[in-house]
Amino acid sequence: MRSNRAGDTFWGAMKKIIAVAFVIIVLSAVGISVLSRQAPGLLVRAIERSLQKKVSIGAVHYRFPSLFEIENFAVAEDEPFAGEPSFQVGLIRLAVSPFSLYQGRLVIDRLEVKHAKIAIRRYRGKLLHVLSNAAAGGEVSQAPSKPAEPKAARSRMPLSLKYFRLEASEARFVDYDIQEGGFVLALENLEAQVKHIELPPAGGKTTFQISAKLTQGRDQRPALFNGEGWTHLSSRDTQMNIAITGVFLPYFRPYYSQVTPALLDQGYMDARLALGIESRQLKGAVDFELTGLLFQAYEMGNQLFNMRADEVLSFMKDSSGRLKFQITFGWNLNDRSVNARDILRQSIESALKQTVIRSVGNLLSGIDSKDGLQNALEKAKQLFG
């Protein structure tokens, strides 16, 4: 009798468990179905709210539980370049937490992009790009009081991107501040990895690695560009190292003319830059190696950086015709009166003079006659005009 009661109790419990399991399965299926229908629309709205720019999407395919595929994705720029693309790609694959879309936050665990076209513009001292509006909330204000936050910023959806990979892409940097109509720098074969992006900016380091080929005219091989480092998007504290090789200097006249009015016909540059920003104090060092320099015109008085041009060039080049030197520079980013062009020119002038002085010292140490010493001193004096 007890055995029958125990059996009834067991089967009764099993029926309840099965019934509960059935209800859970039905509810899960309904939930998945609802999520599958709603997730694409939620994702589109979330991306627009996060980027604060107009987004167009051809189609969104959702693979439960977290994979999205977006076709014909494009982000359009705001004024003064309204409607012009800042980012476009045929296909994006991203792993998103779908439930985060219901929580007012877009969380992307992994975003992979191939064959993208990216546009970055510099206009009136500002960089305009796909994330420029989203990152605006992290800019450091120098005003004594905080201005009222725009309505668009208040409705922004926070974005958390844990890992981003860019492959086989291209980017165009158009600088409207350096040249009327915009000077174009084109990067091809662009590869990049970025980890931990929080927008609006929050704590934590954003790390990055990037490589690309920099085009510089039809008749020249592309220069090679590599960079890596990290930044705090909120404070803008940064450490980065950049190496660039095979730069054809005449192509970049709009930039080098900011430092010297001399005019180059030929010349190549390899450079390594180490740059750091801490508490808005910028410090940097660049190692230069210049080869094949041929000038069409020097500075006024046939000088370069306040030295006799012909003499200093012949004096400083090594046996292979290379000119090597290092500059260091720095300034306070909060100081609006700082002229970066003047600081860089002074740094180059100082570095060249130090290199000349070392070379003169080496020359004088090898002279064993009075006449030879006198000639060397005269030549050294001529170097400085």
Backbone hydrogen bonds in HBPLUS format (Angstrom, degrees):
<---DONOR---> <-ACCEPTOR-->    atom                        ^
c    i                          cat <-CA-CA->   ^        H-A-AA   ^      H-
h    n   atom  resd res      DA  || num        DHA   H-A  angle D-A-AA Bond
n    s   type  num  typ     dist DA aas  dist angle  dist       angle   num
A0005-ARG N   A0001-MET O   3.15 MM   4  6.50 158.5  2.20 147.8 153.4     1
A0006-ALA N   A0002-ARG O   2.89 MM   4  6.15 157.8  1.94 150.5 156.7     2
A0007-GLY N   A0003-SER O   2.95 MM   4  6.17 154.0  2.02 144.6 151.7     3
A0008-ASP N   A0004-ASN O   2.90 MM   4  6.18 156.2  1.96 148.7 155.1     4
A0009-THR N   A0005-ARG O   2.90 MM   4  6.15 158.0  1.95 148.0 154.2     5
A0010-PHE N   A0006-ALA O   2.92 MM   4  6.15 156.7  1.97 146.4 152.7     6
A0011-TRP N   A0007-GLY O   2.95 MM   4  6.17 172.1  1.95 154.8 156.3     7
A0012-GLY N   A0008-ASP O   2.81 MM   4  5.88 146.7  1.92 142.2 152.5     8
A0013-ALA N   A0009-THR O   2.98 MM   4  6.19 154.0  2.05 144.9 151.0     9
A0014-MET N   A0010-PHE O   2.94 MM   4  6.25 156.3  2.00 149.5 156.6    10
A0015-LYS N   A0011-TRP O   2.94 MM   4  6.10 154.5  2.00 143.1 149.2    11
A0016-LYS N   A0012-GLY O   3.19 MM   4  6.46 153.5  2.26 142.4 148.9    12
A0017-ILE N   A0013-ALA O   2.96 MM   4  6.26 160.0  2.01 151.3 156.8    13
A0018-ILE N   A0014-MET O   2.83 MM   4  6.05 161.8  1.87 152.4 157.4    14
A0019-ALA N   A0015-LYS O   2.86 MM   4  6.01 155.3  1.92 143.4 150.8    15
A0020-VAL N   A0016-LYS O   2.84 MM   4  6.08 161.5  1.88 151.2 156.0    16
A0021-ALA N   A0017-ILE O   2.81 MM   4  6.00 160.1  1.85 148.0 154.3    17
A0022-PHE N   A0018-ILE O   2.81 MM   4  5.99 152.3  1.89 145.7 153.5    18
A0023-VAL N   A0019-ALA O   2.94 MM   4  6.23 158.5  1.99 147.9 153.4    19
A0024-ILE N   A0020-VAL O   2.89 MM   4  6.18 159.3  1.93 151.1 156.9    20
A0025-ILE N   A0021-ALA O   2.89 MM   4  6.13 158.1  1.94 149.0 154.7    21
A0026-VAL N   A0022-PHE O   2.91 MM   4  6.16 163.3  1.94 152.7 156.9    22
A0027-LEU N   A0023-VAL O   2.84 MM   4  6.05 167.9  1.86 153.8 157.5    23
A0028-SER N   A0024-ILE O   2.79 MM   4  5.91 154.4  1.86 145.9 153.8    24
A0029-ALA N   A0025-ILE O   2.85 MM   4  6.05 158.3  1.90 147.5 153.5    25
A0030-VAL N   A0026-VAL O   2.87 MM   4  6.14 160.5  1.90 151.4 157.0    26
A0031-GLY N   A0027-LEU O   2.73 MM   4  5.91 157.8  1.78 146.2 153.5    27
A0032-ILE N   A0028-SER O   2.73 MM   4  5.94 160.7  1.76 152.4 157.3    28
A0033-SER N   A0029-ALA O   2.91 MM   4  6.07 157.8  1.96 145.1 151.5    29
A0034-VAL N   A0030-VAL O   2.86 MM   4  6.11 161.2  1.90 152.2 157.1    30
A0035-LEU N   A0031-GLY O   2.78 MM   4  5.92 160.3  1.82 148.2 154.7    31
A0036-SER N   A0032-ILE O   2.77 MM   4  5.90 154.4  1.83 147.5 154.4    32
A0037-ARG N   A0033-SER O   3.12 MM   4  6.35 146.7  2.24 140.7 148.7    33
A0038-GLN N   A0034-VAL O   2.90 MM   4  6.08 157.0  1.95 151.8 158.7    34
A0039-ALA N   A0035-LEU O   2.75 MM   4  5.43 157.0  1.80 148.5 153.8    35
A0042-LEU N   A0038-GLN O   2.95 MM   4  6.11 162.2  1.98 160.4 166.2    36
A0043-LEU N   A0039-ALA O   2.80 MM   4  5.94 155.0  1.87 155.4 162.1    37
A0044-VAL N   A0040-PRO O   3.04 MM   4  6.33 161.6  2.08 153.3 156.8    38
A0045-ARG N   A0041-GLY O   3.15 MM   4  6.37 170.3  2.16 150.7 153.0    39
A0046-ALA N   A0042-LEU O   2.84 MM   4  5.97 151.1  1.92 145.1 154.3    40
A0047-ILE N   A0043-LEU O   2.88 MM   4  6.10 158.1  1.93 154.6 159.1    41
A0048-GLU N   A0044-VAL O   3.12 MM   4  6.38 165.0  2.15 151.3 155.0    42
A0049-ARG N   A0045-ARG O   2.99 MM   4  6.16 158.9  2.03 146.3 152.4    43
A0050-SER N   A0046-ALA O   2.88 MM   4  6.01 145.3  2.00 143.8 153.6    44
A0051-LEU N   A0047-ILE O   2.88 MM   4  6.01 170.7  1.89 157.4 159.1    45
A0052-GLN N   A0048-GLU O   2.83 MM   4  5.56 138.5  2.00 139.0 149.8    46
A0157-MET N   A0049-ARG O   3.31 MM 108  5.22 158.2  2.36  94.9 101.3    47
A0076-ALA N   A0054-LYS O   2.90 MM  22  5.39 169.1  1.91 161.1 164.8    48
A0056-SER N   A0074-ALA O   2.89 MM  18  5.28 166.7  1.91 153.3 157.4    49
A0074-ALA N   A0056-SER O   2.96 MM  18  5.28 147.8  2.07 158.0 161.0    50
A0058-GLY N   A0071-GLU O   2.84 MM  13  5.26 144.4  1.97 151.8 153.7    51
A0071-GLU N   A0059-ALA O   2.88 MM  12  5.16 168.3  1.90 151.8 155.8    52
A0061-HIS N   A0069-GLU O   2.83 MM   8  5.07 163.9  1.85 151.1 156.6    53
A0069-GLU N   A0061-HIS O   2.85 MM   8  5.07 151.1  1.94 147.4 155.0    54
A0063-ARG N   A0067-LEU O   2.75 MM   4  5.00 171.3  1.75 162.5 161.2    55
A0067-LEU N   A0063-ARG O   3.08 MM   4  5.00 147.6  2.19 165.4 156.7    56
A0096-VAL N   A0066-SER O   2.75 MM  30  5.15 151.6  1.83 159.2 156.8    57
A0068-PHE N   A0094-LEU O   2.84 MM  26  5.38 161.6  1.87 162.0 168.3    58
A0094-LEU N   A0068-PHE O   3.02 MM  26  5.38 165.9  2.04 150.0 154.0    59
A0070-ILE N   A0092-ILE O   2.88 MM  22  5.07 160.5  1.92 145.5 152.1    60
A0092-ILE N   A0070-ILE O   2.88 MM  22  5.07 150.0  1.97 144.0 153.2    61
A0072-ASN N   A0090-GLY O   2.67 MM  18  4.30 156.5  1.72 125.5 126.4    62
A0073-PHE N   A0089-VAL O   2.92 MM  16  5.48 135.5  2.12 164.5 172.9    63
A0089-VAL N   A0073-PHE O   2.92 MM  16  5.48 153.7  1.99 159.0 165.1    64
A0075-VAL N   A0087-PHE O   2.78 MM  12  5.21 154.6  1.84 154.6 158.9    65
A0086-SER N   A0075-VAL O   2.88 MM  11  5.77 170.9  1.88 161.9 162.0    66
A0077-GLU N   A0084-GLU O   2.75 MM   7  5.44 161.8  1.78 153.6 159.1    67
A0083-GLY N   A0077-GLU O   3.10 MM   6  5.56 147.4  2.21 152.5 144.8    68
A0081-PHE N   A0078-ASP O   2.85 MM   3  5.66 137.9  2.02 135.5 136.5    69
A0084-GLU N   A0081-PHE O   3.01 MM   3  5.71 161.6  2.04 139.8 145.5    70
A0119-ALA N   A0086-SER O   2.98 MM  33  4.59 169.6  1.99 125.6 124.5    71
A0088-GLN N   A0117-LYS O   3.00 MM  29  5.37 143.9  2.14 147.1 156.6    72
A0117-LYS N   A0088-GLN O   2.89 MM  29  5.37 161.1  1.92 160.9 166.9    73
A0093-ARG N   A0112-GLU O   3.39 MM  19  5.60 178.7  2.39 161.4 161.7    74
A0112-GLU N   A0093-ARG O   3.02 MM  19  5.60 173.5  2.02 170.3 172.4    75
A0095-ALA N   A0110-ARG O   2.83 MM  15  5.18 157.8  1.88 149.3 156.7    76
A0109-ASP N   A0095-ALA O   2.79 MM  14  5.47 141.6  1.94 156.0 167.5    77
A0097-SER N   A0107-VAL O   3.18 MM  10  5.85 162.7  2.21 159.9 163.7    78
A0100-SER N   A0097-SER O   2.96 MM   3  5.42 143.2  2.10 110.7 121.6    79
A0101-LEU N   A0098-PRO O   3.05 MM   3  5.57 148.6  2.15 110.4 118.9    80
A0102-TYR N   A0099-PHE O   3.13 MM   3  5.47 144.4  2.26 104.0 113.3    81
A0103-GLN N   A0100-SER O   2.96 MM   3  4.91 147.6  2.07  98.6 109.0    82
A0105-ARG N   A0100-SER O   3.31 MM   5  5.57 165.5  2.33 156.7 154.4    83
A0106-LEU N   A0158-PRO O   2.94 MM  52  6.20 167.4  1.95 172.5 168.3    84
A0160-SER N   A0106-LEU O   2.85 MM  54  6.22 160.4  1.89 167.7 168.6    85
A0108-ILE N   A0160-SER O   2.77 MM  52  6.06 173.4  1.77 172.3 174.6    86
A0162-LYS N   A0108-ILE O   2.94 MM  54  6.32 168.6  1.95 171.6 175.1    87
A0111-LEU N   A0163-TYR O   2.92 MM  52  6.26 144.4  2.05 150.3 161.8    88
A0165-ARG N   A0111-LEU O   2.91 MM  54  6.36 157.6  1.96 162.7 169.5    89
A0113-VAL N   A0165-ARG O   2.95 MM  52  6.29 159.3  2.00 161.3 168.2    90
A0167-GLU N   A0113-VAL O   2.90 MM  54  6.27 149.1  2.00 151.9 161.9    91
A0115-HIS N   A0167-GLU O   3.07 MM  52  6.56 143.7  2.20 150.6 161.1    92
A0170-GLU N   A0116-ALA O   3.02 MM  54  6.36 160.3  2.06 158.6 164.4    93
A0118-ILE N   A0170-GLU O   2.97 MM  52  6.31 154.9  2.03 147.6 155.6    94
A0172-ARG N   A0118-ILE O   2.87 MM  54  6.31 151.3  1.96 151.4 159.5    95
A0120-ILE N   A0172-ARG O   2.87 MM  52  6.17 168.1  1.89 160.8 161.2    96
A0174-VAL N   A0120-ILE O   2.87 MM  54  6.34 158.6  1.92 162.2 167.6    97
A0121-ARG N   A0128-LEU O   2.92 MM   7  5.04 168.4  1.93 148.3 152.2    98
A0128-LEU N   A0121-ARG O   2.70 MM   7  5.04 167.5  1.72 156.7 161.1    99
A0122-ARG N   A0174-VAL O   2.93 MM  52  6.32 160.2  1.97 155.9 157.1   100
A0176-TYR N   A0122-ARG O   2.91 MM  54  5.81 152.2  1.98 155.9 161.3   101
A0123-TYR N   A0126-LYS O   2.87 MM   3  5.35 159.3  1.91 155.1 158.5   102
A0126-LYS N   A0123-TYR O   3.12 MM   3  5.35 161.6  2.16 109.6 115.4   103
A0132-SER N   A0129-HIS O   3.14 MM   3  5.19 164.4  2.16 109.2 114.0   104
A0135-ALA N   A0131-LEU O   2.89 MM   4  6.00 148.2  1.99 155.7 163.9   105
A0136-ALA N   A0133-ASN O   3.27 MM   3  5.11 147.8  2.38  94.3 103.6   106
A0138-GLY N   A0135-ALA O   2.95 MM   3  5.72 166.0  1.97 124.3 129.0   107
A0139-GLU N   A0136-ALA O   3.25 MM   3  5.55 173.6  2.25 114.3 115.9   108
A0153-ALA N   A0150-PRO O   3.12 MM   3  5.28 120.7  2.48  98.2 112.3   109
A0154-ARG N   A0150-PRO O   3.09 MM   4  6.46 150.5  2.18 148.4 156.9   110
A0155-SER N   A0151-LYS O   3.19 MM   4  6.48 140.6  2.35 144.8 154.3   111
A0156-ARG N   A0153-ALA O   3.17 MM   3  5.09 161.7  2.20 103.1 108.1   112
A0159-LEU N   A0199-LEU O   2.56 MM  40  5.01 169.5  1.57 164.4 168.4   113
A0199-LEU N   A0159-LEU O   2.85 MM  40  5.01 169.4  1.86 152.2 155.3   114
A0161-LEU N   A0197-ILE O   2.83 MM  36  4.98 169.9  1.84 154.3 157.6   115
A0197-ILE N   A0161-LEU O   2.75 MM  36  4.98 168.5  1.77 152.9 157.1   116
A0196-HIS N   A0162-LYS O   3.04 MM  34  4.43 156.5  2.10 109.3 116.8   117
A0164-PHE N   A0194-VAL O   2.81 MM  30  5.08 154.4  1.87 159.7 163.2   118
A0194-VAL N   A0164-PHE O   2.90 MM  30  5.08 161.1  1.93 147.7 152.5   119
A0166-LEU N   A0192-ALA O   2.86 MM  26  4.98 167.4  1.87 148.4 150.5   120
A0192-ALA N   A0166-LEU O   2.97 MM  26  4.98 157.8  2.02 138.1 139.3   121
A0169-SER N   A0190-LEU O   3.26 MM  21  4.85 172.2  2.27 131.2 133.2   122
A0190-LEU N   A0169-SER O   2.84 MM  21  4.85 166.7  1.86 144.5 140.2   123
A0171-ALA N   A0187-LEU O   2.93 MM  16  5.05 156.0  1.99 138.9 146.4   124
A0187-LEU N   A0171-ALA O   2.76 MM  16  5.05 173.2  1.77 158.9 161.3   125
A0173-PHE N   A0185-LEU O   2.77 MM  12  5.02 171.7  1.78 156.9 158.8   126
A0185-LEU N   A0173-PHE O   2.81 MM  12  5.02 158.0  1.85 146.7 154.3   127
A0175-ASP N   A0183-PHE O   2.89 MM   8  5.04 168.4  1.90 140.9 142.6   128
A0183-PHE N   A0175-ASP O   2.99 MM   8  5.04 158.2  2.04 122.0 124.8   129
A0182-GLY N   A0179-GLN O   2.91 MM   3  5.25 157.7  1.96 128.7 133.2   130
A0215-THR N   A0186-ALA O   3.04 MM  29  5.67 156.4  2.09 161.4 167.0   131
A0188-GLU N   A0213-LYS O   2.79 MM  25  5.11 166.2  1.81 152.4 156.3   132
A0213-LYS N   A0188-GLU O   2.88 MM  25  5.11 164.8  1.90 150.7 153.3   133
A0191-GLU N   A0211-SER O   2.92 MM  20  5.34 167.9  1.94 160.2 161.7   134
A0211-SER N   A0191-GLU O   2.93 MM  20  5.34 153.3  2.00 155.1 158.0   135
A0193-GLN N   A0209-GLN O   2.94 MM  16  5.27 153.9  2.01 147.0 152.2   136
A0209-GLN N   A0193-GLN O   2.94 MM  16  5.27 141.4  2.09 149.1 157.8   137
A0195-LYS N   A0207-THR O   2.97 MM  12  5.33 159.2  2.02 145.5 150.6   138
A0207-THR N   A0195-LYS O   3.18 MM  12  5.33 143.0  2.32 142.8 149.5   139
A0206-THR N   A0231-THR O   2.80 MM  25  5.27 166.9  1.82 154.0 158.6   140
A0231-THR N   A0206-THR O   2.88 MM  25  5.27 143.3  2.02 137.2 149.0   141
A0208-PHE N   A0229-GLY O   2.97 MM  21  5.63 157.9  2.02 154.4 153.3   142
A0229-GLY N   A0208-PHE O   3.09 MM  21  5.63 147.7  2.20 155.0 153.0   143
A0210-ILE N   A0227-GLY O   2.87 MM  17  5.21 156.7  1.92 156.2 153.7   144
A0227-GLY N   A0210-ILE O   2.88 MM  17  5.21 156.7  1.93 154.8 154.2   145
A0212-ALA N   A0225-PHE O   2.94 MM  13  5.23 149.3  2.04 147.9 149.9   146
A0225-PHE N   A0212-ALA O   2.94 MM  13  5.23 166.1  1.96 163.4 159.1   147
A0214-LEU N   A0223-ALA O   2.71 MM   9  4.90 165.8  1.73 148.1 152.4   148
A0223-ALA N   A0214-LEU O   2.86 MM   9  4.90 152.2  1.94 146.3 141.2   149
A0224-LEU N   A0245-THR O   2.98 MM  21  5.29 151.9  2.06 145.9 153.0   150
A0245-THR N   A0224-LEU O   3.01 MM  21  5.29 151.7  2.10 141.7 150.8   151
A0226-ASN N   A0243-ALA O   2.95 MM  17  5.32 152.5  2.03 159.1 164.9   152
A0243-ALA N   A0226-ASN O   2.85 MM  17  5.32 164.2  1.87 157.4 162.1   153
A0228-GLU N   A0241-ASN O   3.05 MM  13  5.64 148.8  2.15 151.8 161.5   154
A0241-ASN N   A0228-GLU O   2.91 MM  13  5.64 160.9  1.95 166.7 172.5   155
A0230-TRP N   A0239-GLN O   2.89 MM   9  5.56 155.5  1.95 158.3 166.6   156
A0239-GLN N   A0230-TRP O   3.02 MM   9  5.56 162.6  2.05 155.0 156.7   157
A0232-HIS N   A0237-ASP O   2.80 MM   5  5.28 155.8  1.85 156.7 163.9   158
A0236-ARG N   A0232-HIS O   2.58 MM   4  4.99 141.4  1.73 151.1 162.2   159
A0238-THR N   A0277-ILE O   2.90 MM  39  4.88 146.7  2.01 125.5 135.4   160
A0277-ILE N   A0238-THR O   2.81 MM  39  4.88 156.0  1.87 139.8 141.9   161
A0240-MET N   A0275-LEU O   2.95 MM  35  5.44 156.5  2.01 158.6 162.4   162
A0275-LEU N   A0240-MET O   2.98 MM  35  5.44 170.5  1.99 157.9 160.9   163
A0242-ILE N   A0273-LEU O   2.88 MM  31  5.06 160.8  1.92 147.2 153.2   164
A0273-LEU N   A0242-ILE O   2.77 MM  31  5.06 165.9  1.79 155.2 160.0   165
A0244-ILE N   A0271-ALA O   2.97 MM  27  5.46 164.1  1.99 161.3 164.5   166
A0271-ALA N   A0244-ILE O   2.89 MM  27  5.46 163.7  1.91 161.9 166.7   167
A0247-VAL N   A0269-MET O   2.99 MM  22  4.98 162.0  2.02 153.5 148.1   168
A0269-MET N   A0247-VAL O   2.90 MM  22  4.98 142.1  2.05 132.9 144.5   169
A0251-TYR N   A0248-PHE O   3.22 MM   3  5.98 139.9  2.39 121.1 129.6   170
A0249-LEU N   A0267-GLY O   2.97 MM  18  5.59 146.9  2.09 142.4 150.9   171
A0252-PHE N   A0249-LEU O   2.89 MM   3  5.41 141.5  2.04 117.2 127.8   172
A0253-ARG N   A0250-PRO O   3.34 MM   3  5.38 141.5  2.50 117.4 112.6   173
A0255-TYR N   A0252-PHE O   2.94 MM   3  5.61 142.7  2.08 117.9 127.9   174
A0256-TYR N   A0252-PHE O   3.11 MM   4  6.47 166.3  2.13 157.2 160.0   175
A0257-SER N   A0253-ARG O   2.85 MM   4  5.55 152.4  1.92 152.5 157.3   176
A0258-GLN N   A0255-TYR O   3.04 MM   3  5.50 157.2  2.09 110.8 118.0   177
A0259-VAL N   A0256-TYR O   3.02 MM   3  5.47 156.8  2.07 110.3 117.5   178
A0260-THR N   A0256-TYR O   3.03 MM   4  6.35 158.8  2.08 152.6 159.3   179
A0263-LEU N   A0297-ALA O   2.77 MM  34  5.00 161.5  1.81 141.8 148.1   180
A0296-GLN N   A0263-LEU O   2.73 MM  33  5.37 157.3  1.78 144.9 152.5   181
A0297-ALA N   A0263-LEU O   3.27 MM  34  5.00 160.1  2.31 134.3 134.3   182
A0265-ASP N   A0294-LEU O   2.72 MM  29  5.48 166.5  1.74 158.5 162.7   183
A0266-GLN N   A0294-LEU O   3.15 MM  28  4.90 156.7  2.21 136.6 138.8   184
A0294-LEU N   A0266-GLN O   3.22 MM  28  4.90 159.7  2.26 121.9 116.6   185
A0268-TYR N   A0291-THR O   2.87 MM  23  5.32 161.8  1.90 156.6 161.1   186
A0291-THR N   A0268-TYR O   3.00 MM  23  5.32 158.4  2.05 142.8 148.4   187
A0270-ASP N   A0289-GLU O   2.96 MM  19  5.21 155.3  2.02 146.8 154.8   188
A0289-GLU N   A0270-ASP O   2.96 MM  19  5.21 138.4  2.14 157.7 157.9   189
A0272-ARG N   A0287-ASP O   3.07 MM  15  5.23 146.2  2.19 137.3 147.3   190
A0287-ASP N   A0272-ARG O   2.96 MM  15  5.23 156.4  2.02 145.3 151.7   191
A0274-ALA N   A0285-ALA O   2.95 MM  11  5.39 161.9  1.99 159.0 164.8   192
A0285-ALA N   A0274-ALA O   2.96 MM  11  5.39 147.1  2.07 148.4 158.3   193
A0276-GLY N   A0283-LYS O   2.83 MM   7  5.37 163.5  1.86 166.8 170.3   194
A0283-LYS N   A0276-GLY O   2.90 MM   7  5.37 161.4  1.94 160.7 164.3   195
A0278-GLU N   A0281-GLN O   3.05 MM   3  5.25 158.1  2.10 137.1 141.3   196
A0281-GLN N   A0278-GLU O   2.92 MM   3  5.25 159.6  1.96 113.0 119.8   197
A0333-LEU N   A0280-ARG O   2.83 MM  53  5.35 163.5  1.86 173.2 173.3   198
A0282-LEU N   A0331-TRP O   2.93 MM  49  5.45 164.9  1.95 167.9 164.7   199
A0331-TRP N   A0282-LEU O   3.05 MM  49  5.45 139.8  2.21 134.2 145.8   200
A0284-GLY N   A0329-PHE O   2.93 MM  45  5.39 159.8  1.98 151.8 149.6   201
A0329-PHE N   A0284-GLY O   2.99 MM  45  5.39 156.6  2.04 147.3 149.0   202
A0286-VAL N   A0327-ILE O   2.93 MM  41  5.41 158.2  1.97 150.6 157.3   203
A0327-ILE N   A0286-VAL O   2.96 MM  41  5.41 156.4  2.02 151.8 158.1   204
A0288-PHE N   A0325-PHE O   2.88 MM  37  5.52 172.8  1.88 174.3 175.0   205
A0325-PHE N   A0288-PHE O   3.29 MM  37  5.52 155.2  2.35 134.5 140.2   206
A0290-LEU N   A0323-LEU O   2.90 MM  33  5.07 166.3  1.92 142.2 146.4   207
A0323-LEU N   A0290-LEU O   2.89 MM  33  5.07 157.5  1.94 146.6 153.3   208
A0299-GLU N   A0303-GLN O   2.92 MM   4  5.11 147.9  2.02 167.4 163.7   209
A0302-ASN N   A0299-GLU O   3.06 MM   3  5.57 120.9  2.42 150.6 147.1   210
A0309-ALA N   A0302-ASN O   3.06 MM   7  5.90 165.2  2.08 138.5 141.8   211
A0304-LEU N   A0307-MET O   2.77 MM   3  5.29 153.6  1.84 151.1 160.2   212
A0307-MET N   A0304-LEU O   3.07 MM   3  5.29 134.1  2.28 104.6 116.9   213
A0308-ARG N   A0383-LEU O   2.66 MM  75  4.92 142.3  1.80 123.6 136.3   214
A0312-VAL N   A0308-ARG O   2.92 MM   4  5.96 166.1  1.94 159.2 163.9   215
A0313-LEU N   A0309-ALA O   2.99 MM   4  6.10 163.8  2.02 157.6 161.7   216
A0314-SER N   A0310-ASP O   3.09 MM   4  6.24 166.9  2.11 148.7 152.5   217
A0315-PHE N   A0311-GLU O   2.84 MM   4  5.88 146.6  1.95 145.6 156.0   218
A0316-MET N   A0312-VAL O   2.97 MM   4  5.95 147.8  2.08 143.8 150.2   219
A0317-LYS N   A0313-LEU O   3.25 MM   4  6.19 151.9  2.34 147.3 152.0   220
A0318-ASP N   A0322-ARG O   2.87 MM   4  5.46 156.2  1.93 147.9 153.4   221
A0321-GLY N   A0318-ASP O   2.93 MM   3  5.26 163.8  1.95 117.2 120.4   222
A0335-ASP N   A0332-ASN O   3.04 MM   3  5.48 157.0  2.09 112.5 119.7   223
A0338-VAL N   A0335-ASP O   3.30 MM   3  5.83 167.0  2.32 113.8 117.7   224
A0342-ASP N   A0339-ASN O   3.09 MM   3  5.50 119.5  2.47 107.3 120.5   225
A0343-ILE N   A0339-ASN O   3.17 MM   4  6.53 160.5  2.21 154.4 160.2   226
A0344-LEU N   A0340-ALA O   2.93 MM   4  6.14 164.0  1.96 155.2 159.0   227
A0345-ARG N   A0341-ARG O   2.99 MM   4  6.19 159.4  2.04 147.8 153.7   228
A0346-GLN N   A0342-ASP O   2.95 MM   4  6.12 165.0  1.97 150.7 154.6   229
A0347-SER N   A0343-ILE O   2.91 MM   4  6.10 151.3  1.99 145.4 153.9   230
A0348-ILE N   A0344-LEU O   2.93 MM   4  6.17 159.4  1.97 151.3 155.8   231
A0349-GLU N   A0345-ARG O   2.91 MM   4  6.11 167.7  1.92 154.5 158.1   232
A0350-SER N   A0346-GLN O   2.94 MM   4  6.05 162.5  1.97 146.2 151.0   233
A0351-ALA N   A0347-SER O   2.95 MM   4  6.11 158.7  2.00 145.3 151.5   234
A0352-LEU N   A0348-ILE O   2.90 MM   4  6.10 161.7  1.93 156.0 160.4   235
A0353-LYS N   A0349-GLU O   3.04 MM   4  6.22 162.7  2.07 149.6 154.3   236
A0354-GLN N   A0350-SER O   2.98 MM   4  6.18 156.9  2.04 148.1 154.5   237
A0355-THR N   A0351-ALA O   2.97 MM   4  6.18 153.0  2.05 144.3 151.9   238
A0356-VAL N   A0352-LEU O   2.88 MM   4  6.17 155.7  1.94 149.3 156.0   239
A0357-ILE N   A0353-LYS O   2.87 MM   4  6.10 164.1  1.89 151.6 155.6   240
A0358-ARG N   A0354-GLN O   3.02 MM   4  6.24 158.0  2.07 146.0 151.3   241
A0359-SER N   A0355-THR O   3.01 MM   4  6.24 156.0  2.07 144.2 151.2   242
A0360-VAL N   A0356-VAL O   2.73 MM   4  6.02 155.5  1.79 156.2 163.9   243
A0361-GLY N   A0357-ILE O   2.92 MM   4  6.11 158.6  1.96 146.2 152.0   244
A0362-ASN N   A0358-ARG O   2.99 MM   4  6.30 153.6  2.06 145.8 152.6   245
A0363-LEU N   A0359-SER O   2.88 MM   4  6.15 150.2  1.97 144.1 153.0   246
A0364-LEU N   A0360-VAL O   2.82 MM   4  6.06 166.9  1.83 160.7 162.9   247
A0365-SER N   A0361-GLY O   3.04 MM   4  6.12 151.6  2.13 143.4 150.8   248
A0366-GLY N   A0363-LEU O   3.12 MM   3  5.54 149.0  2.22 106.7 115.7   249
A0367-ILE N   A0364-LEU O   3.18 MM   3  5.35 172.0  2.19 112.4 114.4   250
A0373-LEU N   A0369-SER O   3.01 MM   4  6.20 153.1  2.08 144.1 151.5   251
A0374-GLN N   A0370-LYS O   2.96 MM   4  6.21 158.5  2.01 149.9 155.4   252
A0375-ASN N   A0371-ASP O   2.99 MM   4  6.23 163.8  2.02 152.4 156.2   253
A0376-ALA N   A0372-GLY O   3.01 MM   4  6.17 156.8  2.07 144.4 150.9   254
A0377-LEU N   A0373-LEU O   2.93 MM   4  6.18 154.9  2.00 149.3 156.0   255
A0378-GLU N   A0374-GLN O   2.99 MM   4  6.23 156.8  2.05 149.8 155.9   256
A0379-LYS N   A0375-ASN O   3.00 MM   4  6.23 157.2  2.05 147.3 153.4   257
A0380-ALA N   A0376-ALA O   2.95 MM   4  6.18 152.8  2.03 144.3 152.0   258
A0381-LYS N   A0377-LEU O   2.96 MM   4  6.21 152.1  2.04 146.5 153.6   259
A0382-GLN N   A0378-GLU O   3.04 MM   4  6.31 150.4  2.13 144.7 152.5   260
A0383-LEU N   A0379-LYS O   3.22 MM   4  6.51 137.9  2.41 140.4 150.5   261
A0384-PHE N   A0381-LYS O   3.26 MM   3  5.73 140.6  2.42 107.3 115.8   262
A0385-GLY N   A0382-GLN O   3.02 MM   3  5.06 162.2  2.05 113.2 113.0   263
